[in-house]
Amino acid sequence: MLVTNMEQGRDLAESLGKNNVALMRGHGFSAAARSLIEVVRMSVYVPRNARALLKGLQLGDITPLSEGEIAARDSGYKPYSLETRRAWKFWAHKAGCAHLVDDHPIDHQHKPWGSG
């Protein structure tokens, strides 16, 4: 469904709740996050992870990550790290808009790129 009015927007926001992704029947998914880089990241990894899950389910039962494994993964993700910056540049190149990505030095305090 394409969100075209406030009522649909409210319904989508309600469906998302505190989550970042909502499945949209017949239209894939919708993602929301604190920043553009995080939305793009989800747009890359949600379909990839869904394909991996489907293939895994074909093999049998799947053991989900434990709360500790999820927490360890979340604590290791740094949205403004050098690795994330490389991915951002790669995704921009693949989308044909690499020329729009500034080449700011990496802020190793994990602040937005180029911030003071």
Phi and psi in degrees as a GROMACS rama.xvg file:
@    title "Ramachandran Plot"
@    xaxis  label "Phi"
@    yaxis  label "Psi"
@TYPE xy
-87.7512  126.24  LEU-2
-78.5337  115.781  VAL-3
-121.584  -2.46124  THR-4
-151.415  171.234  ASN-5
-62.3888  -37.9023  MET-6
-61.5038  -45.0004  GLU-7
-66.4828  -37.7322  GLN-8
-61.9669  -41.7485  GLY-9
-65.3236  -41.1464  ARG-10
-60.9784  -43.1398  ASP-11
-65.0206  -44.406  LEU-12
-60.6892  -39.8007  ALA-13
-65.7066  -40.3728  GLU-14
-64.0346  -39.6272  SER-15
-66.323  -41.866  LEU-16
56.183  -126.813  GLY-17
-93.2723  6.12772  LYS-18
-90.0122  167.31  ASN-19
-98.7856  -16.7295  ASN-20
-135.062  138.299  VAL-21
-127.253  131.291  ALA-22
-75.2392  138.29  LEU-23
-120.148  110.93  MET-24
-50.3934  122.828  ARG-25
78.6431  -0.741289  GLY-26
-138.087  16.1599  HIS-27
83.7716  -119.912  GLY-28
-146.227  165.526  PHE-29
-123.111  138.076  SER-30
-121.478  146.555  ALA-31
-138.355  144.34  ALA-32
-159.108  -179.98  ALA-33
-75.4296  -20.501  ARG-34
-147.987  162.691  SER-35
-61.2023  -42.9182  LEU-36
-59.346  -37.5924  ILE-37
-71.0593  -35.6741  GLU-38
-67.6981  -42.881  VAL-39
-62.7071  -43.8599  VAL-40
-57.3411  -45.7198  ARG-41
-65.0413  -38.2031  MET-42
-63.2653  -26.4794  SER-43
-82.7785  -47.5386  VAL-44
-87.6235  -26.4217  TYR-45
-61.3122  -50.5018  VAL-46
-63.9498  -37.933  PRO-47
-62.6079  -45.0248  ARG-48
-68.6982  -34.497  ASN-49
-64.2161  -41.8898  ALA-50
-62.9053  -41.6019  ARG-51
-63.5623  -40.5437  ALA-52
-63.241  -46.5278  LEU-53
-60.7975  -42.1183  LEU-54
-65.7441  -39.6512  LYS-55
-64.5695  -40.8893  GLY-56
-62.5303  -29.4927  LEU-57
-67.1512  -23.5025  GLN-58
-86.2318  -18.1602  LEU-59
139.557  -154.713  GLY-60
-66.1094  148.156  ASP-61
-118.596  137.42  ILE-62
-96.4035  114.577  THR-63
-68.8769  160.177  PRO-64
-62.9465  144.933  LEU-65
-77.6537  166.788  SER-66
-58.708  -38.4192  GLU-67
-65.6996  -40.1487  GLY-68
-65.9743  -39.2367  GLU-69
-66.1038  -44.1486  ILE-70
-62.7707  -40.594  ALA-71
-64.4696  -40.6868  ALA-72
-65.1717  -45.7163  ARG-73
-63.8983  -37.6455  ASP-74
-71.2768  -22.264  SER-75
-85.3011  -15.3899  GLY-76
-82.4221  124.281  TYR-77
-120.644  106.949  LYS-78
-62.2233  -17.8379  PRO-79
-119.129  28.4345  TYR-80
-80.2453  168.561  SER-81
-59.131  -39.7004  LEU-82
-63.4506  -42.5243  GLU-83
-67.3367  -38.4931  THR-84
-60.9848  -43.0522  ARG-85
-61.3998  -44.1636  ARG-86
-62.0875  -42.8569  ALA-87
-58.4779  -44.9831  TRP-88
-65.3781  -39.8335  LYS-89
-62.8596  -47.303  PHE-90
-63.4025  -38.9812  TRP-91
-63.7727  -40.5803  ALA-92
-62.0852  -46.9047  HIS-93
-61.7711  -32.1542  LYS-94
-84.7668  -4.37904  ALA-95
80.5492  19.8725  GLY-96
-129.972  30.7375  CYS-97
-60.5215  -28.9275  ALA-98
-65.18  -15.3525  HIS-99
-89.3275  -9.96917  LEU-100
-90.2574  114.892  VAL-101
-67.3932  153.124  ASP-102
-103.37  58.4976  ASP-103
-71.658  151.119  HIS-104
-64.9566  152.257  PRO-105
-74.5647  130.74  ILE-106
-91.7556  105.989  ASP-107
-76.4108  2.82353  HIS-108
-89.7451  8.04859  GLN-109
64.3912  40.8411  HIS-110
-103.349  165.222  LYS-111
-53.5364  143.406  PRO-112
-56.4881  131.492  TRP-113
83.0481  -2.73079  GLY-114
-76.491  153.026  SER-115
